[in-house]
Amino acid sequence: MEKYSASSLGFDTVITLIGYTKSESEFNKYFEQMKKEFEYYNQLFDKYNTYEGINNLKTINDQAGKQPVIVDDAIIELLLLAKEFYTLTDGAFDATMGATMNIWHEYRENGQTLNGDGNANPPIPTIQELEASRIYSGWEYVEIDEINKTVFITNENVSLDVGGIAKGFATEKAAQALEKAGLYAGAINGGGNVRLIGTKPNNDPWATGIGNPNDLSSSSVTIVYTDGGYSIVTSGDYQRYYMSNGIRYGHIIDPNTLYPAKQCRSVSIVTKNSGYADILSTALFVMDLEKGMEFIETFNATHPDDEVGAVWLYDLDQKAEGAIELNGFAVVATENLKSQLKGFGK
């Protein structure tokens, strides 16, 4: 077995496949299949663009208050999963907050442009503007008909935003497809959503770095060692953001405050299903540490086949109970993961 690697674009990010195969031509077959999988799901979950012959998330949002939309099974599956985790996380993950997310998207795009032009104080949304959008969220506005395969948003001002699940869901589906096609060992990195496949030829564990929020080009803050079949997904404040008056405004919005969450610098989730990992990295980024720990304890007790571990990164001046200092950050991990982390148990 030889190791090969290739990358392409998808979901507005870089998608990379690492594979151990007998030949480059065999690897290229898997790589092309992966690209097709991501292209398919990207088109389905895109809320900004339309595609010929496809009813996607934009179609559903455009038809809000008008009529149900017949959709692919994958959209039904994704929305049911999002709705389930809305309940499980007590609303910390809410894919119906499109109205609020759209406001922040507009301000963030403008803020990034102004930052690039040297403006250090671009505008932020007013609380009045954000509170006005709050009433246009809630799963009570979303009718999912599994029999007729339709989705209908009953209020024209409500919209769906699946940014906190789409990449993880697609990464999991792509990995399952490659496993079914026969990929012996490999790893998909969907813009930070890592899904591991099979066992390395030398039987070594997979090593996945958790990046430095202040410098992603530098070495990892810590490394997670896992077997194949696991996903490692990180949510943080350091990629899609803008600065205003010295304050960082990221893309993960707290459903309670309607402002960007600032509990920590990043949360990484380790679990088998990449879709679950994507959702939970977003949800736990919104929660404070105590609530996040309590959530994972409860989740693992009720979902023993989907055990979750988590790693939080904090700046050193942030108070984080149980943290140890690693590479300039305060790092907290769940007990079930410490033995798999460099600096903790390895």
C-alpha positions in Angstrom: 0.0 0.0 0.0 1.2 3.5 -0.9 0.0 6.8 0.5 -1.5 9.3 -1.8 -3.2 12.7 -1.3 -5.2 15.1 -3.4 -7.4 18.2 -2.8 -10.2 20.0 -4.5 -12.7 22.7 -3.6 -16.2 22.1 -2.1 -18.5 23.8 0.4 -16.4 27.0 -0.1 -13.4 25.2 1.4 -10.7 22.8 0.6 -11.6 19.1 0.6 -8.7 16.7 0.9 -8.5 12.9 0.6 -5.6 10.9 1.9 -5.7 7.2 0.8 -3.6 4.1 1.1 -4.0 2.2 -2.1 -2.1 -0.2 -4.3 -1.7 2.3 -7.1 -2.2 6.0 -7.9 -4.9 5.1 -10.5 -6.9 3.3 -7.7 -6.5 6.3 -5.5 -7.7 8.6 -8.2 -10.8 6.5 -8.6 -11.7 7.1 -5.0 -10.8 10.8 -5.2 -13.1 11.4 -8.1 -15.9 9.6 -6.3 -15.3 11.8 -3.2 -15.5 15.0 -5.4 -18.8 13.9 -6.9 -20.2 13.2 -3.4 -19.3 16.6 -2.1 -20.5 18.3 -5.3 -23.9 16.6 -4.9 -24.4 17.5 -1.3 -23.0 21.0 -1.8 -25.7 21.7 -4.4 -28.4 20.2 -2.2 -27.6 22.2 0.9 -26.7 25.5 -0.8 -28.9 28.3 0.4 -27.4 31.0 -1.9 -27.5 29.4 -5.4 -29.9 27.4 -7.6 -29.0 24.5 -9.8 -30.9 23.2 -12.8 -33.1 20.2 -12.0 -32.4 20.4 -8.2 -34.7 21.5 -5.4 -32.3 22.5 -2.7 -32.2 24.5 0.5 -32.5 27.8 -1.5 -35.6 26.4 -3.2 -37.2 25.6 0.2 -36.4 29.0 1.6 -37.6 30.8 -1.6 -40.9 28.9 -1.3 -41.4 29.8 2.4 -45.1 30.7 3.0 -46.0 29.6 -0.5 -45.9 25.9 -1.1 -44.2 22.6 -0.1 -41.1 21.6 -2.0 -40.4 18.0 -3.1 -36.8 17.3 -2.1 -34.2 14.6 -2.1 -34.1 12.0 0.7 -30.8 13.5 1.9 -32.5 16.8 2.7 -35.2 15.1 4.7 -32.6 13.1 6.6 -30.5 16.1 7.3 -33.4 18.3 8.5 -34.8 15.5 10.8 -31.3 15.1 12.3 -31.0 18.9 12.8 -34.5 18.9 14.5 -33.5 16.0 16.7 -30.4 17.8 17.9 -32.3 21.0 18.4 -34.2 19.2 21.1 -31.1 17.3 22.5 -29.1 20.5 22.9 -32.0 22.5 24.3 -31.9 24.9 21.4 -28.1 25.5 21.3 -28.1 24.1 17.7 -30.9 25.7 15.7 -31.0 25.4 11.9 -34.2 27.5 11.7 -32.3 30.8 12.6 -31.8 31.7 9.0 -33.3 35.2 9.5 -30.8 36.0 12.2 -27.9 34.3 10.3 -28.7 36.3 7.2 -28.3 39.6 9.1 -24.9 38.5 10.5 -23.8 37.2 7.1 -24.4 40.6 5.6 -22.6 42.5 8.3 -19.7 40.0 8.3 -19.2 40.3 4.6 -19.2 44.1 4.8 -17.0 44.0 7.9 -14.4 41.8 6.3 -14.3 44.1 3.3 -13.9 47.2 5.5 -11.3 45.5 7.6 -9.4 44.7 4.4 -9.5 48.4 3.5 -8.1 49.4 6.9 -11.3 50.2 8.7 -11.0 48.9 12.3 -14.6 49.8 13.3 -17.2 48.5 10.8 -20.8 48.4 12.0 -22.4 45.5 13.9 -26.1 44.7 14.0 -28.2 46.5 16.7 -29.9 44.4 19.3 -33.2 45.8 18.0 -32.5 44.5 14.5 -31.5 41.1 15.9 -34.5 40.8 18.3 -36.8 41.6 15.4 -35.5 38.5 13.6 -35.9 36.2 16.7 -39.6 35.7 16.1 -38.8 34.2 12.7 -37.2 31.0 14.0 -38.6 27.8 15.3 -39.2 24.3 14.1 -43.0 24.9 14.5 -42.7 26.7 11.1 -41.1 23.8 9.3 -43.3 20.9 8.1 -41.4 17.8 7.0 -43.5 15.2 5.2 -41.5 12.0 5.0 -44.2 10.2 3.0 -44.5 12.8 0.2 -40.9 13.9 0.6 -41.7 17.5 1.0 -40.5 20.4 3.2 -42.7 23.4 3.7 -41.8 26.6 5.7 -45.1 28.0 6.7 -44.0 31.6 7.3 -42.4 33.6 4.5 -40.0 35.3 6.8 -38.5 32.1 8.2 -35.5 30.4 6.5 -33.3 27.5 7.2 -29.5 27.6 7.6 -27.7 24.3 7.8 -24.1 25.6 8.0 -23.6 23.9 11.3 -24.3 20.4 9.9 -24.0 20.3 6.1 -20.2 19.7 5.8 -20.2 17.1 8.5 -23.2 15.3 7.0 -21.6 15.4 3.6 -18.2 14.2 4.9 -19.9 11.3 6.6 -21.8 10.3 3.5 -18.7 10.6 1.4 -16.7 8.4 3.8 -19.4 5.8 3.8 -19.5 5.7 0.0 -15.7 5.3 -0.2 -15.8 2.5 2.4 -18.5 0.7 0.4 -16.4 1.2 -2.7 -13.5 -0.6 -1.1 -11.1 2.1 0.2 -8.9 0.2 2.7 -7.6 3.1 4.7 -7.8 6.9 4.3 -8.9 10.2 5.7 -11.3 12.9 4.4 -10.7 16.4 5.6 -13.7 18.5 4.6 -12.5 22.0 5.6 -11.7 20.9 9.1 -14.2 18.1 9.3 -12.0 15.0 9.5 -13.4 11.5 9.0 -11.0 8.6 9.2 -11.5 5.4 7.2 -10.1 2.0 8.1 -6.7 1.1 9.6 -3.3 2.3 8.5 -1.2 -0.4 6.9 1.3 -0.3 9.8 -1.6 -0.4 12.3 -0.5 2.9 13.9 -3.3 5.1 15.2 -4.5 8.0 13.2 -3.1 11.4 14.4 -5.3 14.5 13.9 -4.1 17.9 15.0 -6.2 20.5 16.7 -5.2 23.8 15.2 -3.8 26.9 16.8 -6.6 29.5 16.7 -4.1 32.3 16.5 -2.0 30.8 13.7 -3.3 27.9 11.7 0.0 27.6 9.8 1.8 26.7 13.1 2.0 23.4 14.8 -1.1 21.9 16.5 -2.0 22.8 20.1 -2.6 19.1 20.7 -3.0 15.9 18.7 -5.8 13.4 18.9 -4.9 9.7 18.4 -7.8 7.5 17.3 -8.6 4.3 15.4 -10.3 4.4 12.0 -14.0 5.2 11.7 -13.8 8.3 13.9 -14.5 11.9 13.1 -12.8 15.0 14.6 -14.6 18.2 13.9 -13.6 21.7 15.3 -15.7 24.8 15.6 -13.9 28.1 16.5 -13.9 31.9 16.2 -10.9 32.2 14.0 -11.9 31.6 10.4 -15.1 33.4 9.4 -15.1 36.6 11.4 -14.5 40.3 11.3 -13.1 42.8 13.8 -14.8 45.9 15.1 -13.5 48.2 17.8 -11.0 45.5 18.8 -13.7 42.8 19.2 -13.9 39.7 17.1 -17.3 38.8 15.7 -17.4 35.2 14.5 -19.9 33.2 12.6 -21.3 31.0 15.3 -24.3 32.8 16.7 -25.6 32.1 20.2 -29.4 31.5 19.9 -29.9 33.1 23.3 -28.0 36.4 22.9 -28.2 36.5 19.0 -24.6 37.6 19.1 -21.5 35.5 18.2 -20.6 33.0 21.0 -17.5 33.8 23.0 -17.3 31.0 25.5 -13.9 29.7 24.2 -11.6 29.8 21.2 -12.6 26.4 19.8 -14.3 23.1 20.6 -13.3 19.9 18.9 -15.6 16.9 19.0 -14.5 13.3 18.6 -17.1 10.7 17.7 -17.9 8.2 15.0 -20.5 10.1 13.0 -19.2 13.3 11.3 -22.6 14.8 11.1 -23.1 14.5 14.8 -19.6 15.9 15.4 -20.4 18.9 13.2 -23.6 19.7 15.1 -22.1 19.2 18.5 -19.0 21.2 17.9 -21.3 24.1 17.1 -23.7 23.5 20.0 -20.9 23.1 22.6 -19.2 26.3 21.3 -22.3 28.1 22.3 -22.6 26.4 25.8 -20.4 27.3 28.7 -17.9 24.6 29.9 -20.0 23.3 32.7 -23.1 22.9 30.6 -21.1 21.4 27.8 -19.6 18.8 30.2 -23.1 18.0 31.6 -24.5 17.6 28.1 -21.8 15.2 27.0 -22.3 13.1 30.2 -26.0 12.9 29.5 -25.6 12.2 25.8 -23.1 9.4 26.3 -25.3 7.8 28.9 -28.3 7.8 26.5 -26.3 7.2 23.3 -23.7 4.6 24.2 -23.1 3.6 20.6 -22.3 7.2 19.7 -19.9 8.1 22.5 -18.6 11.7 22.3 -15.4 13.2 23.5 -14.6 16.9 23.5 -11.6 19.3 23.6 -11.9 23.0 24.5 -9.2 25.6 23.8 -9.1 28.8 25.8 -6.8 31.8 25.9 -4.7 31.6 29.0 -6.4 34.6 30.6 -9.8 32.9 30.3 -10.9 30.9 33.3 -11.4 27.3 32.5 -11.8 24.8 35.3 -9.6 21.7 34.9 -7.5 23.2 32.1 -3.8 22.4 31.5 -1.5 24.7 29.5 -0.4 23.4 26.1 1.4 25.4 23.5 0.1 28.8 24.8 -3.5 27.8 25.4 -5.6 26.5 28.3 -6.9 23.1 27.2 -9.8 21.1 28.7 -10.8 17.6 27.7 -13.5 15.1 28.7 -12.2 12.2 30.8 -12.9 9.7 28.0 -10.6 11.5 25.6 -7.6 12.4 27.8 -5.7 9.2 27.1 -5.9 9.9 23.4 -4.5 13.4 23.5 -0.9 14.5 23.2 0.0 16.4 26.4 -2.6 14.6 28.5 -2.2 10.8 28.2 0.3 10.5 25.3 
